[in-house]
Amino acid sequence: MPIGFGAAALICVGGWFALPPRVRQAPAAADPTPAVTLRPDERASWIRSTSASLGLILVFIGICLFVAGISAVALITTNGRLWEITLVPVILMVFTLATFTWHLRVDARGVDIRSAVGLPRFRFPLDDVVSAEARQVDAFSEFGGWGLRWGLNGRVGIILRSGEALEIRRKKGLALVVTVDDAAAGAALLNGLVAQRSVIK
């Protein structure tokens, strides 16, 4: 165990120094995506799904096999007395696998973003939305990797790749960034729904 912890510490320190310099800089705020114009009685919704790439899934499968091998060795060497130690990596792997596919919905009820199994889930009404924008993100330099991440400048990221992403700024919570195709349409509709709601009020 000391060797394992020592190796992990060295990898973490090495990874920190390998990060590009721009990781330590907060991204500049961009203007919201122009809103779709909606009449007070008009309804619209935007539904999309986003998934991790095959390469990322294969890497995760490799990690799972490695952890399974370590767990098997631990069970064999202890004659099954420490079977409980296998529960933690199994739970973590299931949780991680669940965050490889997300479903997004934007409509008059607000924003609903959930993983393939329903949890984790981000759900908030239009009243909590300040604005939305479509932007390009760099998974490693802005969020330090892939998955459910905490990034710079008070943002939470559902980052499955680098590239097109939807960023939602909120009144009462952290800004949320999701890498998804057709982000511009989602941002425009969300801004339009927020504007429509303010007119109705």
C-alpha positions in Angstrom: 0.0 0.0 0.0 2.8 2.5 0.7 4.2 1.9 -2.7 0.8 2.3 -4.3 0.1 5.6 -2.5 3.6 6.9 -3.3 3.1 6.1 -7.0 -0.3 7.8 -7.0 1.2 10.9 -5.4 4.1 11.1 -7.9 1.6 10.8 -10.8 -0.6 13.5 -9.3 2.4 15.9 -8.8 3.6 15.1 -12.3 0.2 15.7 -13.8 -0.1 19.1 -12.0 3.2 20.3 -13.5 2.2 18.9 -16.9 -0.9 21.1 -17.1 -0.8 23.9 -19.7 -0.4 27.4 -18.2 -3.8 28.5 -19.2 -5.4 26.1 -16.8 -4.6 28.6 -14.1 -6.5 31.4 -15.9 -10.2 31.8 -15.6 -11.9 31.8 -19.0 -13.2 35.2 -20.3 -17.0 35.6 -20.1 -18.7 35.5 -23.5 -21.9 37.1 -24.7 -25.0 34.9 -24.5 -26.2 33.2 -27.6 -28.9 35.2 -29.4 -32.4 34.1 -28.2 -35.1 32.5 -30.3 -38.1 34.8 -30.5 -41.1 33.1 -29.0 -44.7 34.4 -28.7 -46.3 34.4 -25.3 -48.5 31.4 -26.2 -45.8 29.5 -28.2 -44.2 26.3 -26.8 -40.9 24.7 -27.8 -38.5 22.1 -26.5 -34.9 21.0 -27.2 -33.9 17.4 -26.4 -30.5 15.9 -26.9 -28.3 13.1 -25.7 -24.5 13.1 -25.4 -22.2 10.2 -24.8 -18.5 9.5 -24.2 -16.3 8.5 -27.2 -15.4 4.9 -27.8 -11.8 5.6 -26.9 -12.8 7.0 -23.5 -15.0 4.0 -22.8 -12.2 1.5 -23.8 -9.8 3.3 -21.4 -12.4 2.9 -18.6 -12.9 -0.7 -19.4 -9.2 -1.2 -19.1 -9.1 0.4 -15.7 -12.1 -1.7 -14.6 -10.2 -4.9 -15.7 -7.1 -3.7 -13.8 -9.1 -3.0 -10.6 -10.9 -6.3 -11.0 -7.6 -8.1 -11.1 -6.3 -6.4 -8.0 -9.6 -7.2 -6.2 -9.3 -10.9 -7.2 -5.7 -11.1 -5.9 -6.9 -9.5 -2.6 -9.7 -12.0 -2.2 -7.5 -14.9 -3.0 -4.7 -13.9 -0.7 -7.1 -13.2 2.2 -9.3 -16.3 1.5 -12.3 -14.1 1.0 -12.1 -12.5 4.4 -11.8 -9.0 3.1 -14.5 -9.2 0.4 -15.9 -5.8 1.5 -12.9 -4.0 0.0 -14.2 -4.8 -3.4 -17.4 -2.9 -2.9 -15.9 0.6 -3.0 -14.2 0.2 -6.5 -17.3 -1.6 -7.8 -19.6 1.3 -6.7 -17.2 3.9 -8.1 -17.0 2.1 -11.4 -20.8 1.8 -11.7 -21.1 5.5 -10.9 -18.5 6.5 -13.4 -20.1 4.3 -16.1 -23.5 5.9 -15.5 -22.0 9.4 -16.3 -20.8 8.3 -19.8 -24.3 9.1 -21.2 -26.4 12.1 -20.4 -29.9 13.2 -21.6 -30.7 16.9 -21.8 -34.1 18.6 -22.1 -34.9 22.3 -22.3 -38.5 23.5 -22.3 -40.9 25.8 -20.4 -40.4 23.8 -17.2 -36.7 24.6 -17.2 -33.6 22.5 -17.6 -33.3 18.8 -16.9 -30.0 17.1 -17.4 -29.6 13.5 -16.1 -27.3 10.5 -16.5 -28.3 7.3 -18.2 -29.5 5.8 -14.8 -31.2 9.0 -13.6 -28.5 10.0 -11.1 -26.6 12.3 -11.0 -29.2 14.8 -12.1 -29.3 18.6 -12.6 -32.7 20.1 -12.7 -33.7 23.8 -12.2 -36.5 26.1 -13.4 -36.3 29.0 -15.9 -36.4 31.5 -13.0 -32.9 30.2 -12.0 -31.4 30.8 -15.5 -29.6 34.0 -16.2 -28.4 33.1 -19.8 -27.1 30.4 -21.9 -24.4 30.3 -24.6 -22.8 27.8 -27.0 -19.0 27.8 -26.8 -16.0 25.7 -27.4 -14.3 24.0 -24.4 -11.0 22.2 -24.0 -11.6 19.3 -21.6 -8.1 19.0 -20.2 -7.0 22.6 -20.0 -10.3 24.0 -18.6 -11.6 21.1 -16.5 -8.5 18.9 -16.0 -10.1 15.8 -17.7 -13.3 14.1 -18.6 -16.4 13.2 -16.7 -18.3 15.1 -14.1 -15.8 17.9 -13.2 -15.5 21.1 -11.3 -13.8 23.7 -13.4 -12.5 27.2 -13.2 -14.5 30.3 -12.3 -17.3 28.6 -10.4 -18.4 26.1 -13.0 -19.5 22.4 -13.0 -18.8 20.5 -16.2 -20.3 17.4 -17.8 -17.3 17.0 -20.0 -17.2 14.0 -22.4 -15.0 15.5 -25.0 -13.4 18.7 -26.2 -15.4 20.9 -28.6 -19.0 22.2 -28.7 -20.7 22.8 -25.4 -23.7 24.4 -23.8 -23.0 26.7 -20.9 -25.9 27.7 -18.6 -25.4 30.6 -16.1 -27.6 30.4 -13.1 -28.7 32.8 -10.4 -28.4 30.6 -7.4 -25.9 27.9 -8.4 -22.7 27.2 -10.3 -22.7 27.7 -14.0 -23.1 24.3 -15.8 -21.2 23.3 -18.9 -22.2 20.3 -21.0 -20.4 19.1 -24.1 -23.2 18.3 -26.6 -23.9 18.6 -30.3 -26.2 21.4 -31.5 -25.5 23.5 -28.4 -26.2 26.7 -30.2 -29.9 25.7 -30.8 -30.2 24.7 -27.1 -28.7 27.9 -25.9 -30.9 30.0 -28.2 -34.1 28.3 -27.1 -33.2 28.5 -23.5 -32.5 32.3 -23.8 -35.8 32.6 -25.7 -37.8 30.7 -23.0 -36.2 32.9 -20.3 -37.2 36.1 -22.3 -40.7 34.7 -22.9 -41.2 34.0 -19.2 -40.1 37.5 -18.3 -42.7 39.0 -20.7 -45.5 36.8 -19.4 -44.7 38.0 -15.8 
